């Protein structure tokens, strides 16, 4: 079959399981856009390249299939850079297709020309450039495989404008199988020896690639061995929060006592994660414990400090191998399997951590003027469906969502582990497009919202129905908090002047309410959720609640019974 290189790229994406391509159109890749016209890959037209990149990242995080975004050269690629950096630091598969100047214009400072390797070389797994139409399918296969193999991450594929229109009879290729690393011989027994000797072990789980099966296997294994399971920063959806082994999440906004537990542990098992700076409070926590890292990255990039045993494996492969060796089953679910008998000391260690986690996750009123965020989050918690997807960007507003909104399995959270603002709205729009009918809640700050709030237009265009909660404290709250600590009484460069966000939502045909009193929240939540379900007499549509909160509110209130620990 003879077709253009641009059409072959689209057909190869479809063969690789890609169902959507998030894009801002550009003249540099018109032939790819033409190939999408009657292809099974849906083109989702976004309003800014950063939003397109974050939508692709969200689809990848929620489905395990690499999200794909397409942007034009120069300015388009620059806007999309933030999504590539986020995917790199978050270990999320992503394919960014970038239109390039014609080959004959290279290295002449042509209109919007840039060097893909020079721009993306430090923050992408691989940069590929189409130089021969015959290789178009091979490059797509390579890109999708690289994005998900080993340590997952972003790949950039540059496509020169003139080469896309050249024809080729090269065929669509089968996807390349991903062979995840498995534990080396002898490593399971060595790990078992370390685990049996530990009195106060902690499992720190994180990373990508978790499924319901592997998450359930982790919970069963941890329950049988009385292992507290905590998670890496913003990876806390990989274990059911109702599981008796789930003991909270590390990183910014973590329970102070949970951080102390890292220092008290005698064995730390990093499963799909490493001892990075965020989870370890700047490489200062948990440095003395016997340390095991189980991760597909042989270079253990980002890990600092002690490393007693390294097992190069995906979490799923490790759990299957360990459970088969120790319990006689690959998922820990056999009633006949001989279960280890944890010591009373270890059982108490787990029960203490679990009780603290439950208390810390219980919402409390914050007090002050405006809508009370603690109360509002508690009310949202009551209305949250079990399989709800929660998204947010970066800023103090995320602390309420990550502390008080529960999750029950992988693929229910999109939050930037690299601290990128502007993720919440596009991620929620993508989640609602990918999973129509599923409850999607975006928790966003006033500063974060206006970085990519224009993607509400994309939601309206594609029938996405997220509930967006905008927390309006009139400032960049995280930075203001740092200023108050380091430069008291001298706020500078952090104040914000905001529109009426509810009116903005209504202008897109959505539901919008502005709330400045706590007693308004319950009814408004019910009305907003009804609107997203089409239960208010109209079609299902997006909804937005504009919560005006006390500008002095910086972080969730401490647990009353342990308030002295959280000051």
C-alpha positions in Angstrom: 0.0 0.0 0.0 1.4 3.4 -1.0 0.7 6.3 1.3 2.4 9.4 2.6 4.8 9.2 5.5 2.4 11.3 7.6 -0.5 8.9 7.0 1.8 6.0 7.8 2.7 7.6 11.1 -1.0 7.8 12.0 -1.7 4.2 10.9 1.3 3.0 13.0 0.0 4.9 16.0 -3.3 3.1 15.7 -1.5 -0.2 15.4 0.3 0.6 18.6 -3.0 1.0 20.5 -3.1 4.8 20.5 -6.7 6.0 20.5 -6.3 9.8 20.8 -3.8 12.4 19.7 -3.9 15.7 21.6 -2.8 18.5 19.4 -2.6 22.2 18.6 -2.5 22.3 14.8 0.4 23.6 12.9 1.4 23.9 9.2 4.5 21.9 9.9 2.6 18.6 10.2 -0.5 19.1 8.0 -0.1 15.6 6.5 -0.5 14.0 9.9 -3.6 16.0 10.5 -4.9 14.9 7.1 -4.2 11.3 8.1 -6.3 11.7 11.2 -9.3 12.7 9.1 -10.6 9.2 8.6 -8.4 7.2 11.0 -9.4 5.4 14.2 -7.2 7.7 16.2 -9.2 10.7 17.4 -7.7 14.2 17.1 -8.5 16.1 20.3 -7.9 19.8 19.5 -6.6 21.7 22.5 -6.1 25.4 23.1 -2.5 25.5 24.1 0.4 23.1 23.6 1.1 22.8 27.3 -2.5 21.7 27.8 -2.2 19.2 25.0 1.0 17.7 26.5 -0.7 17.4 30.0 -3.7 15.7 28.4 -1.5 13.2 26.8 0.4 12.7 30.1 -2.9 12.2 31.9 -4.1 9.5 29.4 -0.8 7.7 29.8 -1.0 7.8 33.6 -4.6 6.6 33.6 -4.4 3.8 31.0 -0.8 2.6 30.7 -0.8 3.3 26.9 1.6 6.1 26.0 -0.2 9.4 25.6 0.6 11.2 22.3 0.6 14.9 21.7 1.4 16.7 18.4 2.6 20.3 18.2 4.3 22.5 15.6 7.9 23.7 15.5 9.6 26.4 17.6 6.9 28.1 19.8 4.7 25.0 19.8 7.5 22.8 21.0 8.5 25.4 23.6 5.0 25.4 25.1 5.0 21.6 25.2 8.3 21.4 26.9 6.7 21.5 30.3 4.8 18.3 29.7 8.1 16.5 28.6 9.8 17.6 31.7 6.9 16.5 33.8 6.9 13.1 32.1 10.6 12.7 32.6 10.6 13.4 36.3 7.3 11.6 36.9 8.5 8.5 34.9 5.4 8.7 32.7 5.4 7.3 29.1 4.7 10.1 26.6 5.3 10.6 22.9 5.6 14.2 21.6 5.4 14.6 17.9 6.9 17.9 16.7 6.7 19.3 13.2 10.0 20.6 11.9 11.2 22.9 9.2 11.7 21.4 5.7 15.0 19.5 5.4 16.3 22.0 2.8 15.9 24.8 5.4 17.8 23.2 8.2 20.7 25.0 9.9 19.7 28.3 8.2 17.8 29.8 11.1 14.6 29.3 9.2 11.2 30.4 10.5 10.6 28.7 13.9 13.6 26.4 13.5 15.1 24.8 16.6 17.3 21.9 17.5 15.2 19.0 19.0 18.3 17.3 20.5 19.5 20.6 22.0 16.2 21.5 23.5 15.0 18.1 24.7 18.2 16.1 25.1 18.4 16.5 28.9 14.8 15.7 29.7 13.7 13.0 27.2 14.6 9.3 27.0 15.2 9.6 23.3 14.9 12.1 20.5 14.1 10.7 17.0 14.0 12.7 13.7 12.4 11.4 10.5 15.1 11.6 7.8 13.6 9.0 5.4 9.9 8.3 4.7 10.7 4.6 4.6 11.5 4.6 8.3 8.3 6.4 9.5 6.7 3.3 10.9 10.0 2.1 12.5 10.4 5.3 14.3 6.9 5.2 15.8 7.4 1.6 16.9 10.7 2.6 18.5 9.2 5.7 20.2 6.3 3.8 21.7 8.5 1.0 22.9 11.1 3.3 24.4 8.5 5.3 26.3 7.2 2.3 28.2 10.3 0.1 28.6 12.7 0.2 31.5 12.2 3.4 33.4 9.2 4.9 31.5 9.5 8.4 30.2 9.0 10.8 27.3 10.2 10.4 23.7 10.3 13.2 21.1 9.8 12.5 17.4 10.6 15.3 15.0 8.9 15.2 11.6 10.1 17.6 8.9 7.3 19.2 7.0 8.5 18.2 3.5 9.2 14.6 4.3 5.7 13.9 5.7 4.2 14.3 2.2 6.5 11.9 0.5 5.1 8.5 -0.4 6.3 5.1 0.7 5.1 1.5 0.4 6.6 0.6 3.8 4.1 -1.4 5.8 2.5 -0.9 9.2 4.5 -2.9 11.7 3.4 -5.0 14.7 4.1 -3.3 18.0 7.4 -4.3 19.7 6.8 -6.5 22.7 7.9 -5.0 26.0 10.1 -7.4 28.1 10.0 -6.0 31.6 13.0 -7.0 33.7 12.5 -9.8 36.2 14.3 -10.6 39.5 17.7 -12.2 39.1 18.3 -15.7 40.4 19.1 -15.6 44.1 17.8 -12.1 44.7 14.5 -13.3 46.1 16.2 -15.4 48.7 18.5 -12.6 49.7 15.5 -10.2 50.0 13.6 -12.8 52.1 16.6 -13.0 54.5 16.6 -9.3 55.0 12.9 -9.2 55.4 12.8 -12.0 58.0 15.4 -10.2 60.1 13.6 -6.9 60.1 11.6 -5.7 63.1 10.4 -2.4 61.7 10.2 -2.6 57.9 8.5 -0.1 55.6 7.6 -0.6 52.0 7.8 2.6 49.9 5.8 2.0 46.7 5.7 4.2 43.6 6.3 4.6 39.9 4.3 3.7 36.9 2.9 0.4 35.5 0.7 -0.6 38.4 -2.4 -2.6 37.7 -5.3 -3.7 39.9 -3.7 -7.1 40.0 -0.3 -6.0 41.1 -1.7 -3.5 43.6 -3.9 -6.3 45.1 -0.8 -8.5 45.3 1.1 -5.8 47.1 -1.7 -5.4 49.7 -2.0 -9.2 50.3 1.7 -9.6 50.7 2.0 -6.7 53.0 -0.9 -8.0 55.1 0.5 -11.4 55.4 3.9 -10.1 56.5 2.7 -7.1 58.6 4.4 -4.5 56.3 3.3 -0.9 56.5 3.0 0.4 52.9 3.6 4.1 52.2 3.8 5.7 48.8 6.0 8.0 47.0 4.9 11.6 46.4 1.6 11.7 44.4 1.7 8.0 43.7 -0.8 7.1 46.5 -3.5 5.7 44.2 -1.6 2.5 43.6 -2.9 1.0 46.8 -6.5 0.9 48.2 -6.7 3.5 51.0 -9.1 1.1 52.8 -6.4 -1.6 52.9 -5.2 -2.2 56.5 -1.6 -1.9 55.3 -1.9 1.6 53.7 -0.2 4.0 56.0 0.0 7.3 54.0 2.1 9.1 51.5 5.4 10.8 51.7 6.6 14.1 50.2 5.2 17.6 50.6 2.2 17.7 52.9 3.0 14.3 54.5 2.3 13.5 58.1 5.3 14.5 60.3 5.1 11.2 62.2 5.2 9.3 58.9 8.4 11.0 58.0 9.8 10.1 61.5 8.9 6.5 60.8 11.4 6.4 58.0 14.1 7.2 60.5 12.9 4.5 62.9 12.7 1.8 60.2 15.4 -0.9 60.2 14.5 -2.0 56.6 13.3 0.2 53.7 12.0 -1.5 50.6 11.6 0.9 47.7 9.3 -0.8 45.3 9.1 1.0 42.0 10.5 4.1 43.7 13.9 5.4 44.9 15.0 7.5 47.8 14.5 10.8 46.1 14.7 14.2 47.6 11.0 14.9 47.9 10.0 11.7 49.8 13.1 11.9 52.0 12.8 15.6 52.9 15.8 16.6 50.9 17.8 13.4 51.2 17.7 13.5 55.0 15.2 10.8 56.1 15.7 7.1 56.3 19.4 7.1 55.6 20.4 4.5 58.2 18.0 1.6 57.5 19.0 -1.4 55.4 17.8 -0.4 52.0 16.5 -2.5 49.1 15.5 -0.9 45.8 13.3 -2.9 43.4 13.0 -0.9 40.2 13.3 -1.4 36.5 16.0 1.3 36.2 19.4 -0.4 36.5 21.0 3.0 37.1 18.6 3.8 40.0 18.6 7.5 38.9 17.4 9.8 41.7 18.4 7.4 44.5 20.6 8.7 47.3 22.2 7.1 50.2 22.5 3.5 51.3 21.8 0.6 48.9 22.2 -2.9 50.3 20.3 -4.9 47.7 19.3 -3.8 44.2 16.8 -5.9 42.3 16.3 -4.8 38.7 12.7 -5.7 38.1 9.2 -4.2 37.6 7.1 -4.2 40.8 4.7 -6.6 39.2 7.3 -9.1 38.2 9.0 -8.9 41.6 5.7 -9.5 43.5 4.8 -12.4 41.3 8.2 -14.0 41.8 8.4 -13.4 45.5 4.9 -14.6 46.2 5.3 -17.7 44.1 8.5 -18.5 46.0 7.4 -17.8 49.5 3.6 -18.3 49.4 3.2 -20.8 46.5 1.0 -18.4 44.5 1.7 -15.5 42.1 -0.8 -13.1 43.8 -0.7 -14.1 47.4 -4.4 -15.1 47.3 -4.2 -18.8 48.2 -5.8 -19.8 51.5 -3.6 -22.9 51.5 -0.3 -21.1 51.1 1.9 -21.2 54.1 1.9 -17.6 55.5 4.8 -16.1 57.4 4.1 -15.4 61.1 5.0 -11.8 61.8 6.2 -11.0 65.3 4.0 -9.1 67.8 6.4 -6.2 67.5 6.0 -6.0 63.7 2.2 -6.3 64.0 2.2 -3.4 66.5 4.5 -1.4 64.1 1.9 -1.8 61.3 -1.2 -1.2 63.5 0.3 2.0 65.0 1.2 3.4 61.5 -2.3 2.5 60.1 -4.1 4.2 63.0 -2.1 7.3 62.5 -2.8 7.3 58.8 -6.5 7.1 59.3 -6.5 9.9 61.8 -4.4 12.1 59.5 -6.8 11.5 56.6 -9.8 12.6 58.6 -10.9 16.1 57.5 -11.2 18.9 60.1 -12.6 22.4 59.8 -9.9 25.0 59.0 -11.8 28.0 60.4 -11.4 31.5 59.2 -13.4 33.6 56.7 -14.9 32.4 53.4 -15.6 28.8 52.5 -13.9 26.4 54.8 -11.7 24.0 52.8 -11.6 21.3 55.4 -15.4 21.2 55.5 -15.7 21.4 51.7 -13.3 18.5 51.2 -15.1 16.4 53.8 -18.4 17.0 51.9 -16.7 16.2 48.6 -15.3 13.0 50.2 -18.9 11.9 51.1 -19.9 12.3 47.4 -16.9 10.8 45.8 -17.6 7.6 43.9 -15.3 4.7 44.6 -13.7 4.8 41.1 -13.5 8.6 40.9 -10.5 10.1 39.2 -8.9 13.1 41.0 -6.6 15.6 39.3 -4.7 18.6 40.4 -1.7 20.8 39.6 0.8 22.3 41.9 0.3 24.5 44.9 -1.0 24.4 48.4 -4.5 23.8 47.2 -3.5 20.2 46.4 -2.7 19.5 50.1 -6.4 19.1 50.9 -7.1 16.7 48.0 -4.1 14.5 48.6 -4.8 14.3 52.4 -8.5 13.9 52.5 -9.8 12.4 49.2 -9.4 8.6 49.2 -8.4 6.3 46.3 -9.0 2.7 45.8 -6.7 1.6 43.0 -4.2 2.5 40.3 -5.2 4.9 37.5 -7.4 7.2 39.7 -4.9 10.1 40.3 -3.1 12.6 38.1 -0.9 15.0 39.9 2.5 16.4 38.8 5.3 14.8 40.9 7.7 17.5 39.5 5.5 20.3 40.8 4.3 21.6 37.4 1.4 24.1 37.7 -1.4 23.9 35.2 -1.9 20.2 35.1 -5.2 19.8 36.9 -7.7 21.2 34.3 -6.3 19.5 31.2 -5.8 16.3 33.1 -9.4 16.3 34.2 -10.6 17.0 30.6 -8.5 14.1 29.3 -9.7 11.8 32.0 -13.4 12.6 31.2 -12.8 12.1 27.5 -11.0 8.7 28.1 -13.5 7.5 30.6 -16.9 9.0 29.7 -19.4 8.6 32.5 -16.8 8.2 35.2 -16.7 10.8 38.0 -13.7 13.2 37.5 -12.9 15.8 40.0 -10.2 18.5 39.5 -9.0 20.4 42.6 -7.1 23.5 41.4 -5.9 26.8 42.8 -6.6 30.2 41.4 -3.1 30.5 40.1 -2.9 27.0 38.8 -6.3 27.2 37.0 -5.4 30.2 34.9 -2.3 28.5 33.5 -4.4 26.1 31.5 -8.0 26.9 32.3 -8.5 27.6 28.6 -8.9 23.8 28.2 -12.5 24.1 29.5 -13.1 25.0 25.9 -11.8 21.6 25.0 -14.1 20.0 27.6 -17.1 21.8 26.1 -16.1 20.8 22.5 -15.7 17.1 23.3 -18.5 16.6 25.9 -16.2 16.2 28.9 -17.9 16.5 32.2 -15.4 17.1 35.0 -16.2 18.8 38.3 -13.6 21.6 38.7 -13.2 23.0 42.2 -11.2 26.3 42.1 -9.7 27.3 45.4 -9.4 31.1 45.4 -7.2 32.6 48.1 -6.1 35.6 45.9 -2.4 34.7 45.8 0.2 32.1 44.9 -0.2 30.5 48.2 2.8 28.2 48.3 5.2 31.0 47.5 3.4 33.4 49.9 3.9 30.7 52.7 7.7 30.6 52.0 7.8 34.5 52.0 6.0 34.6 55.4 8.6 32.3 56.8 11.7 33.9 55.3 10.6 37.5 54.8 7.8 38.1 57.3 5.6 41.1 56.6 7.0 41.7 53.1 4.8 39.9 50.6 6.0 40.6 47.1 5.1 39.3 43.6 2.5 36.8 44.9 -0.8 38.7 44.9 -3.5 37.7 42.3 -6.5 39.5 40.8 -9.1 36.9 39.7 -12.1 36.8 37.5 -15.4 35.2 38.5 -14.5 31.6 37.6 -18.1 30.5 37.9 -19.2 33.0 35.2 -16.3 31.7 33.0 -17.7 28.1 33.3 -21.2 29.2 32.4 -19.8 31.0 29.3 -18.7 27.5 28.1 -22.2 26.1 28.7 -21.2 24.5 32.0 -22.6 24.8 35.5 -20.9 27.5 37.7 -21.4 28.6 41.2 -19.3 31.1 43.3 -19.2 30.2 47.0 -17.9 32.4 49.8 -19.6 30.8 52.8 -19.3 27.3 54.1 -23.0 26.7 54.4 -23.4 27.1 50.6 -21.1 24.2 49.8 -23.2 21.1 50.4 -26.1 22.2 48.1 -23.8 23.5 45.5 -21.8 20.3 45.4 -25.0 18.3 44.8 -26.1 20.7 42.1 -22.7 20.5 40.4 -22.5 16.7 40.5 -26.1 16.5 39.1 -25.0 18.8 36.2 -22.0 16.5 35.3 -24.4 13.5 35.2 -27.2 15.3 33.3 -29.5 14.9 36.2 -30.6 18.6 36.4 -32.9 18.6 33.4 -30.2 19.3 30.8 -27.3 17.3 29.1 -24.4 16.2 31.1 -21.8 19.1 31.2 -18.8 20.4 33.0 -19.3 22.0 36.4 -17.2 24.5 38.3 -17.3 25.6 41.9 -15.5 28.8 42.8 -14.5 28.6 46.5 -13.5 31.9 47.9 -11.4 31.0 51.0 -9.6 32.8 53.7 -6.4 34.3 52.2 -4.6 33.3 55.4 -5.3 29.6 54.8 -2.1 28.0 53.8 -2.3 24.3 54.8 -4.9 22.0 56.2 -5.5 22.2 59.9 -3.6 19.8 62.1 -5.3 16.8 63.6 -6.7 18.2 66.9 -5.4 15.3 69.0 -1.9 15.7 67.6 -1.8 19.4 66.7 1.6 19.9 68.4 3.2 17.5 65.9 2.2 19.4 62.9 3.1 23.0 63.7 
